[in-house]
């Protein structure tokens, strides 16, 4: 399995035979379930290893993830990046937040099939879940991959993070532009942009970036706003003036 060598060489992550087996089962389940529902356009095993699993593990390049930490994966979809990180790093507690019921069904099946513990799903929208007291301000690391542009995404992420914790947004070629657009929103929500790290995955020309945001101040209780509003009307970005006015 290419993943084992790449994970060790690129990110210092050592996978045991049992962890490798779990990733192999994950690959097979992804292909099987993808025939029934649209989980991912990538199902070829080697591509899954690089574009999904290794990409997920790249998070450890920019922040520590250690036993005892609580992780939240927002918009988990088929489980990325939350499940690969949970497999690879023993002792963490992971919540997979996903609004689509069918995807949650897959995630629950995957958790049971892989025999994972200390991991659970939450079938809800981020705008609603962030106002639940035992989720708000309680996670060490909050992750999101392919969810929304950063100005709206930070309103989903920052309310969940404890003080001193980190948000990691996984982005493509638009990372720098999105970070500039999100400057005001990050400040308003109690965050501080720490770094934007480039990640080069093997045999891929695509641009991959990790945007790291630290929680440095309390997020106001009115955030996140009602469902849909954070992405429709991102904080800190003036609304376009109707040309007919």
LOPAPA-986021 format. One line per field, with one value per atom (N, C-alpha, C): residue in one letter; atom name; x, y, z. Coordinates in steps of 0.1 Angstrom, whole numbers, plus 5000, padded with zeros to 4 digits. Last residue first. Example, Ala and Ser with C-alpha at 12.3 -4.5 7.8 and 13.67 -1.06 7.14 Angstrom:
2
residu S:S:S:A:A:A
atome N:CA:C:N:CA:C
X 5128:5137:5129:5132:5123:5132
Y 4978:4989:5000:4943:4955:4967
Z 5071:5071:5079:5078:5078:5078
***
This chain:
245
residu X:X:X:X:X:X:X:X:X:X:X:X:X:X:X:X:X:X:X:X:X:X:X:X:X:X:X:X:X:X:X:X:X:X:X:X:X:X:X:X:X:X:X:X:X:X:X:X:X:X:X:X:X:X:X:X:X:X:X:X:X:X:X:X:X:X:X:X:X:X:X:X:X:X:X:X:X:X:X:X:X:X:X:X:X:X:X:X:X:X:X:X:X:X:X:X:X:X:X:X:X:X:X:X:X:X:X:X:X:X:X:X:X:X:X:X:X:X:X:X:X:X:X:X:X:X:X:X:X:X:X:X:X:X:X:X:X:X:X:X:X:X:X:X:X:X:X:X:X:X:X:X:X:X:X:X:X:X:X:X:X:X:X:X:X:X:X:X:X:X:X:X:X:X:X:X:X:X:X:X:X:X:X:X:X:X:X:X:X:X:X:X:X:X:X:X:X:X:X:X:X:X:X:X:X:X:X:X:X:X:X:X:X:X:X:X:X:X:X:X:X:X:X:X:X:X:X:X:X:X:X:X:X:X:X:X:X:X:X:X:X:X:X:X:X:X:X:X:X:X:X:X:X:X:X:X:X:X:X:X:X:X:X:X:X:X:X:X:X:X:X:X:X:X:X:X:X:X:X:X:X:X:X:X:X:X:X:X:X:X:X:X:X:X:X:X:X:X:X:X:X:X:X:X:X:X:X:X:X:X:X:X:X:X:X:X:X:X:X:X:X:X:X:X:X:X:X:X:X:X:X:X:X:X:X:X:X:X:X:X:X:X:X:X:X:X:X:X:X:X:X:X:X:X:X:X:X:X:X:X:X:X:X:X:X:X:X:X:X:X:X:X:X:X:X:X:X:X:X:X:X:X:X:X:X:X:X:X:X:X:X:X:X:X:X:X:X:X:X:X:X:X:X:X:X:X:X:X:X:X:X:X:X:X:X:X:X:X:X:X:X:X:X:X:X:X:X:X:X:X:X:X:X:X:X:X:X:X:X:X:X:X:X:X:X:X:X:X:X:X:X:X:X:X:X:X:X:X:X:X:X:X:X:X:X:X:X:X:X:X:X:X:X:X:X:X:X:X:X:X:X:X:X:X:X:X:X:X:X:X:X:X:X:X:X:X:X:X:X:X:X:X:X:X:X:X:X:X:X:X:X:X:X:X:X:X:X:X:X:X:X:X:X:X:X:X:X:X:X:X:X:X:X:X:X:X:X:X:X:X:X:X:X:X:X:X:X:X:X:X:X:X:X:X:X:X:X:X:X:X:X:X:X:X:X:X:X:X:X:X:X:X:X:X:X:X:X:X:X:X:X:X:X:X:X:X:X:X:X:X:X:X:X:X:X:X:X:X:X:X:X:X:X:X:X:X:X:X:X:X:X:X:X:X:X:X:X:X:X:X:X:X:X:X:X:X:X:X:X:X:X:X:X:X:X:X:X:X:X:X:X:X:X:X:X:X:X:X:X:X:X:X:X:X:X:X:X:X:X:X:X:X:X:X:X:X:X:X:X:X:X:X:X:X:X:X:X:X:X:X:X:X:X:X:X:X:X:X:X:X:X:X:X:X:X:X:X:X:X:X:X:X:X:X:X:X:X:X:X:X:X:X:X:X:X:X:X:X:X:X:X:X:X:X:X:X:X:X:X:X:X:X:X:X:X
atome N:CA:C:N:CA:C:N:CA:C:N:CA:C:N:CA:C:N:CA:C:N:CA:C:N:CA:C:N:CA:C:N:CA:C:N:CA:C:N:CA:C:N:CA:C:N:CA:C:N:CA:C:N:CA:C:N:CA:C:N:CA:C:N:CA:C:N:CA:C:N:CA:C:N:CA:C:N:CA:C:N:CA:C:N:CA:C:N:CA:C:N:CA:C:N:CA:C:N:CA:C:N:CA:C:N:CA:C:N:CA:C:N:CA:C:N:CA:C:N:CA:C:N:CA:C:N:CA:C:N:CA:C:N:CA:C:N:CA:C:N:CA:C:N:CA:C:N:CA:C:N:CA:C:N:CA:C:N:CA:C:N:CA:C:N:CA:C:N:CA:C:N:CA:C:N:CA:C:N:CA:C:N:CA:C:N:CA:C:N:CA:C:N:CA:C:N:CA:C:N:CA:C:N:CA:C:N:CA:C:N:CA:C:N:CA:C:N:CA:C:N:CA:C:N:CA:C:N:CA:C:N:CA:C:N:CA:C:N:CA:C:N:CA:C:N:CA:C:N:CA:C:N:CA:C:N:CA:C:N:CA:C:N:CA:C:N:CA:C:N:CA:C:N:CA:C:N:CA:C:N:CA:C:N:CA:C:N:CA:C:N:CA:C:N:CA:C:N:CA:C:N:CA:C:N:CA:C:N:CA:C:N:CA:C:N:CA:C:N:CA:C:N:CA:C:N:CA:C:N:CA:C:N:CA:C:N:CA:C:N:CA:C:N:CA:C:N:CA:C:N:CA:C:N:CA:C:N:CA:C:N:CA:C:N:CA:C:N:CA:C:N:CA:C:N:CA:C:N:CA:C:N:CA:C:N:CA:C:N:CA:C:N:CA:C:N:CA:C:N:CA:C:N:CA:C:N:CA:C:N:CA:C:N:CA:C:N:CA:C:N:CA:C:N:CA:C:N:CA:C:N:CA:C:N:CA:C:N:CA:C:N:CA:C:N:CA:C:N:CA:C:N:CA:C:N:CA:C:N:CA:C:N:CA:C:N:CA:C:N:CA:C:N:CA:C:N:CA:C:N:CA:C:N:CA:C:N:CA:C:N:CA:C:N:CA:C:N:CA:C:N:CA:C:N:CA:C:N:CA:C:N:CA:C:N:CA:C:N:CA:C:N:CA:C:N:CA:C:N:CA:C:N:CA:C:N:CA:C:N:CA:C:N:CA:C:N:CA:C:N:CA:C:N:CA:C:N:CA:C:N:CA:C:N:CA:C:N:CA:C:N:CA:C:N:CA:C:N:CA:C:N:CA:C:N:CA:C:N:CA:C:N:CA:C:N:CA:C:N:CA:C:N:CA:C:N:CA:C:N:CA:C:N:CA:C:N:CA:C:N:CA:C:N:CA:C:N:CA:C:N:CA:C:N:CA:C:N:CA:C:N:CA:C:N:CA:C:N:CA:C:N:CA:C:N:CA:C:N:CA:C:N:CA:C:N:CA:C:N:CA:C:N:CA:C:N:CA:C:N:CA:C:N:CA:C:N:CA:C:N:CA:C:N:CA:C:N:CA:C:N:CA:C:N:CA:C:N:CA:C:N:CA:C:N:CA:C:N:CA:C:N:CA:C:N:CA:C:N:CA:C:N:CA:C:N:CA:C:N:CA:C:N:CA:C:N:CA:C:N:CA:C:N:CA:C:N:CA:C:N:CA:C:N:CA:C:N:CA:C:N:CA:C:N:CA:C:N:CA:C:N:CA:C:N:CA:C:N:CA:C:N:CA:C:N:CA:C:N:CA:C:N:CA:C:N:CA:C:N:CA:C:N:CA:C:N:CA:C:N:CA:C:N:CA:C:N:CA:C:N:CA:C:N:CA:C:N:CA:C:N:CA:C:N:CA:C:N:CA:C:N:CA:C:N:CA:C
X 4691:4688:4693:4700:4688:4684:4722:4725:4712:4725:4717:4718:4757:4747:4738:4767:4767:4755:4778:4769:4769:4812:4800:4791:4823:4822:4810:4820:4831:4832:4805:4809:4821:4785:4797:4801:4758:4762:4774:4758:4751:4755:4771:4777:4770:4756:4771:4777:4729:4733:4748:4723:4725:4730:4708:4713:4712:4717:4708:4713:4752:4738:4729:4772:4769:4754:4767:4773:4774:4758:4749:4754:4779:4768:4759:4812:4799:4788:4840:4830:4817:4868:4855:4846:4900:4890:4877:4916:4923:4913:4921:4910:4917:4940:4939:4927:4940:4935:4934:4956:4955:4951:4950:4949:4947:4968:4962:4962:4965:4969:4961:4975:4968:4974:4971:4976:4968:4979:4970:4976:4996:5000:4991:5008:4997:5002:5028:5023:5011:5021:5028:5021:5013:5010:5016:5024:5025:5023:5009:5011:5013:5016:5014:5017:4999:5009:5006:4995:4989:5000:4989:4997:4989:4971:4985:4994:4946:4952:4967:4925:4938:4944:4891:4902:4914:4867:4877:4888:4851:4847:4857:4864:4851:4847:4886:4888:4875:4874:4882:4883:4861:4853:4861:4884:4875:4866:4896:4903:4894:4886:4881:4887:4900:4885:4880:4924:4923:4909:4917:4922:4921:4910:4900:4904:4935:4925:4914:4949:4954:4943:4933:4935:4939:4927:4921:4924:4937:4944:4939:4923:4930:4937:4923:4919:4927:4911:4918:4914:4915:4907:4915:4915:4923:4914:4915:4908:4918:4926:4929:4918:4927:4926:4927:4926:4939:4939:4893:4904:4917:4878:4881:4892:4855:4869:4871:4830:4832:4846:4831:4823:4825:4848:4853:4844:4832:4842:4846:4813:4809:4819:4828:4816:4811:4846:4851:4839:4830:4834:4839:4827:4816:4820:4854:4847:4834:4862:4866:4858:4836:4846:4849:4830:4825:4838:4841:4828:4823:4866:4857:4842:4870:4876:4865:4879:4869:4876:4882:4887:4876:4893:4881:4886:4907:4909:4896:4895:4909:4912:4862:4871:4885:4844:4849:4859:4826:4839:4846:4798:4803:4816:4789:4797:4804:4773:4784:4793:4753:4763:4775:4747:4745:4757:4754:4747:4743:4765:4774:4767:4743:4751:4760:4734:4726:4734:4755:4749:4740:4760:4769:4763:4733:4740:4749:4736:4730:4738:4743:4735:4729:4773:4763:4756:4790:4785:4775:4821:4806:4802:4846:4842:4827:4855:4857:4855:4864:4858:4862:4859:4864:4857:4854:4856:4862:4848:4862:4865:4820:4828:4842:4813:4810:4819:4821:4826:4825:4805:4820:4826:4779:4783:4798:4782:4779:4782:4786:4796:4794:4762:4775:4785:4745:4743:4755:4755:4756:4754:4746:4761:4763:4719:4724:4739:4716:4713:4719:4737:4730:4728:4753:4739:4731:4778:4773:4758:4806:4794:4790:4821:4819:4805:4843:4829:4829:4867:4863:4848:4894:4879:4875:4924:4917:4902:4937:4934:4927:4960:4952:4949:4957:4962:4954:4946:4960:4966:4918:4925:4939:4915:4911:4917:4923:4931:4927:4903:4917:4925:4879:4881:4896:4883:4881:4885:4884:4896:4895:4862:4875:4874:4838:4847:4860:4821:4825:4836:4811:4808:4811:4816:4825:4823:4812:4808:4816:4839:4827:4824:4851:4852:4839:4867:4855:4857:4885:4884:4870:4902:4888:4889:4929:4923:4910:4939:4932:4925:4968:4959:4952:4971:4976:4965:4983:4971:4975:4997:4998:4984:4996:4992:4994:5008:5007:5002:5009:5020:5020:4985:4995:5008:4971:4968:4979:4976:4985:4983:4957:4967:4977:4941:4936:4947:4959:4955:4949:4959:4971:4968:4931:4937:4949:4925:4917:4924:4946:4938:4928:4960:4967:4957:4940:4951:4957:4925:4919:4929:4943:4939:4932:4945:4957:4953:4917:4924:4936:4892:4904:4913:4874:4872:4884:4862:4875:4873:4839:4842:4855:4819:4831:4833:4792:4801:4813:4762:4773:4781:4753:4751:4763:4760:4746:4743:4786:4777:4763:4797:4796:4788:4798:4787:4786:4821:4808:4797:4841:4837:4824:4842:4839:4834:4849:4836:4832:4876:4866:4852:4887:4888:4877:4883:4877:4877:4901:4886:4878:4925:4921:4906:4925:4924:4920:4926:4914:4913:4952:4940:4928:4967:4967:4955:4962:4957:4957:4974:4960:4954:5001:4994:4979:5004:5006:4999:5021:5008:5012:5034:5037:5024:5040:5029:5032:5056:5060:5050:5049:5042:5046:5064:5060:5056:5070:5081:5077:5046:5058:5068:5029:5025:5037:5042:5041:5038:5040:5053:5052:5012:5020:5034:5002:4999:5008:5007:5016:5014:5008:5000:5009
Y 5501:5511:5525:5483:5489:5500:5471:5481:5488:5466:5463:5474:5461:5470:5467:5433:5440:5449:5437:5431:5439:5434:5443:5436:5411:5414:5422:5406:5414:5417:5374:5386:5393:5365:5363:5376:5356:5369:5368:5329:5338:5353:5316:5315:5325:5324:5326:5325:5316:5330:5332:5289:5295:5309:5291:5283:5290:5321:5311:5303:5325:5330:5318:5310:5313:5317:5341:5333:5319:5352:5353:5346:5352:5342:5342:5356:5361:5351:5337:5340:5345:5349:5342:5347:5346:5354:5346:5329:5338:5346:5301:5308:5316:5302:5300:5307:5286:5298:5294:5277:5275:5287:5261:5274:5272:5243:5242:5256:5235:5244:5241:5223:5220:5229:5221:5229:5226:5193:5202:5209:5174:5188:5198:5145:5154:5168:5128:5125:5134:5134:5126:5125:5167:5153:5146:5194:5187:5172:5221:5207:5201:5252:5245:5230:5269:5260:5252:5298:5291:5282:5307:5304:5298:5321:5318:5316:5344:5336:5334:5342:5348:5339:5348:5340:5348:5359:5355:5347:5369:5356:5351:5391:5393:5381:5379:5388:5390:5365:5358:5366:5386:5376:5368:5399:5406:5396:5379:5386:5392:5366:5362:5370:5375:5379:5376:5363:5377:5382:5336:5341:5356:5335:5333:5338:5339:5348:5347:5316:5329:5340:5294:5296:5310:5286:5299:5302:5260:5271:5285:5246:5244:5257:5237:5244:5241:5231:5224:5230:5247:5246:5241:5242:5239:5238:5259:5255:5252:5252:5256:5251:5266:5256:5261:5288:5282:5271:5280:5290:5283:5255:5261:5272:5258:5257:5263:5264:5251:5250:5289:5287:5274:5284:5291:5289:5272:5265:5271:5289:5275:5269:5311:5312:5299:5301:5304:5306:5299:5287:5290:5324:5318:5306:5329:5339:5333:5304:5307:5318:5285:5295:5300:5251:5265:5274:5224:5227:5241:5210:5212:5214:5203:5200:5201:5212:5212:5211:5208:5206:5207:5218:5217:5218:5208:5209:5208:5208:5212:5215:5219:5211:5217:5236:5224:5216:5256:5260:5248:5236:5249:5252:5211:5212:5225:5215:5206:5205:5234:5238:5229:5242:5232:5233:5259:5265:5254:5243:5252:5259:5231:5223:5232:5251:5247:5240:5254:5266:5263:5228:5235:5247:5206:5217:5223:5170:5184:5194:5143:5146:5160:5132:5142:5147:5102:5111:5121:5094:5094:5104:5076:5084:5083:5057:5072:5080:5031:5036:5051:5010:5022:5026:4989:4986:4998:4992:4993:4990:4989:4979:4980:5012:4998:4988:5032:5032:5018:5026:5026:5024:5031:5018:5016:5059:5050:5035:5068:5070:5060:5061:5055:5056:5077:5063:5056:5102:5098:5083:5102:5102:5098:5104:5092:5091:5130:5117:5105:5156:5148:5134:5170:5174:5164:5160:5159:5161:5157:5165:5165:5135:5137:5144:5137:5139:5143:5118:5125:5126:5117:5116:5124:5097:5109:5107:5072:5080:5093:5071:5065:5074:5081:5086:5081:5068:5069:5074:5069:5056:5057:5097:5089:5075:5104:5109:5101:5092:5088:5093:5106:5092:5088:5135:5130:5115:5149:5142:5134:5125:5131:5146:5110:5108:5115:5117:5103:5100:5143:5137:5122:5163:5151:5144:5190:5185:5173:5191:5197:5194:5172:5173:5178:5178:5179:5181:5162:5167:5168:5164:5163:5169:5145:5156:5153:5120:5128:5140:5120:5113:5122:5148:5139:5132:5167:5160:5148:5199:5186:5180:5212:5213:5199:5208:5221:5223:5181:5189:5203:5169:5169:5176:5171:5181:5181:5150:5161:5172:5131:5130:5142:5138:5140:5140:5131:5145:5147:5103:5111:5126:5098:5094:5103:5112:5112:5110:5111:5123:5123:5086:5099:5110:5065:5066:5080:5070:5072:5073:5063:5077:5080:5036:5044:5059:5027:5026:5035:5048:5040:5039:5067:5054:5045:5099:5092:5078:5112:5109:5100:5102:5107:5104:5096:5099:5107:5091:5099:5103:5056:5070:5078:5031:5033:5048:5031:5026:5029:5038:5049:5044:5015:5024:5035:5004:4997:5006:5023:5019:5012:5023:5036:5032:4998:5002:5015:4998:4989:4993:5017:5019:5010:5005:5018:5020:4983:4981:4994:4997:4989:4986:5009:5018:5010:4986:4994:5004:4977:4969:4977:4997:4996:4987:4992:5005:5004:4967:4968:4981:4974:4965:4965:5009:4995:4987:5038:5030:5015:5068:5054:5046:5099:5091:5076:5119:5112:5104:5129:5135:5128:5116:5130:5137:5090:5099:5113:5080:5080:5091:5083:5089:5090:5068:5082:5089:5042:5048:5063:5039:5037:5043:5043:5052:5051:5021:5033:5042:4988:5000:5012
Z 4915:4925:4922:4898:4894:4904:4909:4898:4894:4943:4931:4921:4955:4953:4941:4974:4961:4960:5007:4998:4985:5018:5015:5005:5041:5027:5023:5068:5064:5049:5065:5074:5067:5037:5046:5053:5029:5033:5042:5022:5013:5016:5042:5029:5019:5065:5065:5051:5058:5058:5058:5061:5048:5047:5093:5082:5068:5111:5107:5095:5123:5120:5115:5148:5135:5133:5167:5155:5158:5189:5178:5166:5208:5209:5197:5194:5199:5198:5205:5194:5200:5223:5223:5211:5208:5215:5214:5193:5203:5211:5176:5183:5194:5145:5160:5166:5114:5122:5137:5085:5099:5106:5055:5062:5077:5033:5046:5053:4998:5009:5022:4967:4980:4990:4932:4944:4956:4912:4918:4930:4902:4900:4906:4918:4915:4912:4928:4914:4910:4962:4951:4938:4971:4971:4960:4988:4975:4977:5004:5005:4991:5020:5007:5010:5045:5042:5029:5060:5049:5043:5095:5083:5072:5112:5116:5104:5118:5107:5111:5145:5140:5130:5157:5152:5148:5164:5175:5170:5145:5151:5162:5134:5141:5149:5122:5133:5141:5101:5111:5124:5087:5093:5104:5077:5086:5094:5060:5071:5081:5038:5051:5063:5016:5017:5031:5021:5021:5023:5018:5031:5032:4991:5001:5015:4980:4977:4988:4989:4993:4991:4978:4992:4996:4952:4957:4971:4948:4943:4948:4978:4966:4961:5014:5002:4990:5045:5034:5021:5075:5063:5051:5108:5096:5084:5139:5127:5115:5172:5158:5149:5206:5196:5182:5222:5220:5210:5232:5232:5231:5210:5223:5222:5183:5188:5202:5172:5178:5186:5160:5172:5179:5137:5149:5161:5115:5122:5136:5103:5107:5117:5098:5107:5111:5080:5093:5103:5056:5064:5078:5045:5052:5061:5037:5045:5052:5023:5037:5044:5007:5006:5021:5019:5014:5013:5017:5023:5017:5014:5003:5008:5047:5034:5024:5080:5069:5056:5116:5102:5092:5146:5138:5123:5177:5163:5155:5202:5201:5186:5211:5203:5202:5223:5231:5223:5215:5222:5229:5215:5213:5221:5223:5212:5210:5245:5247:5234:5235:5245:5246:5202:5212:5222:5182:5193:5204:5163:5170:5182:5150:5160:5168:5132:5144:5154:5114:5120:5132:5105:5114:5121:5106:5100:5110:5114:5116:5108:5128:5116:5118:5137:5142:5129:5147:5137:5144:5165:5163:5152:5181:5170:5168:5199:5202:5190:5176:5188:5190:5147:5153:5166:5130:5144:5151:5104:5107:5122:5106:5098:5101:5121:5126:5119:5104:5117:5123:5081:5080:5094:5091:5086:5086:5096:5107:5103:5069:5080:5091:5056:5052:5063:5071:5071:5067:5064:5078:5079:5037:5040:5055:5041:5035:5037:5054:5061:5055:5055:5046:5052:5073:5072:5064:5096:5082:5082:5115:5114:5099:5135:5120:5118:5161:5157:5142:5179:5167:5165:5200:5200:5188:5199:5197:5197:5201:5213:5212:5172:5184:5195:5141:5154:5165:5119:5120:5133:5122:5120:5124:5123:5135:5134:5098:5109:5121:5082:5081:5093:5093:5095:5093:5086:5100:5102:5063:5067:5080:5051:5049:5054:5049:5060:5060:5029:5029:5040:5048:5035:5036:5068:5066:5053:5077:5063:5059:5099:5094:5080:5124:5109:5104:5154:5147:5132:5180:5167:5162:5211:5204:5191:5223:5217:5211:5232:5241:5236:5212:5220:5230:5189:5198:5206:5164:5167:5176:5156:5163:5165:5123:5137:5143:5098:5103:5118:5092:5088:5095:5098:5108:5105:5074:5084:5095:5058:5056:5067:5059:5069:5069:5037:5050:5061:5016:5017:5031:5020:5023:5024:5014:5026:5030:4988:5000:5013:4970:4970:4982:4977:4976:4978:4979:4988:4989:4956:4969:4980:4936:4937:4951:4941:4943:4944:4936:4949:4951:4923:4919:4932:4930:4936:4933:4930:4930:4938:4934:4920:4919:4961:4956:4941:4966:4977:4972:4956:4951:4963:4960:4962:4958:4950:4954:4956:4944:4934:4937:4968:4958:4946:4982:4985:4974:4970:4970:4973:4974:4960:4960:5002:4994:4980:5008:5012:5004:4999:4993:4996:5016:5001:4994:5041:5038:5023:5038:5039:5036:5038:5026:5026:5063:5051:5039:5079:5080:5068:5072:5068:5069:5083:5069:5064:5110:5104:5089:5112:5114:5108:5107:5098:5100:5114:5118:5107:5101:5102:5105:5111:5110:5111:5099:5104:5101:5087:5099:5106:5062:5074:5087:5042:5041:5054:5051:5045:5045:5061:5069:5064:5039:5052:5061:5020:5018:5032:5030:5028:5027:5032:5044:5042:5006:5016:5028:4990:4989:5000:5000:5000:5000
***
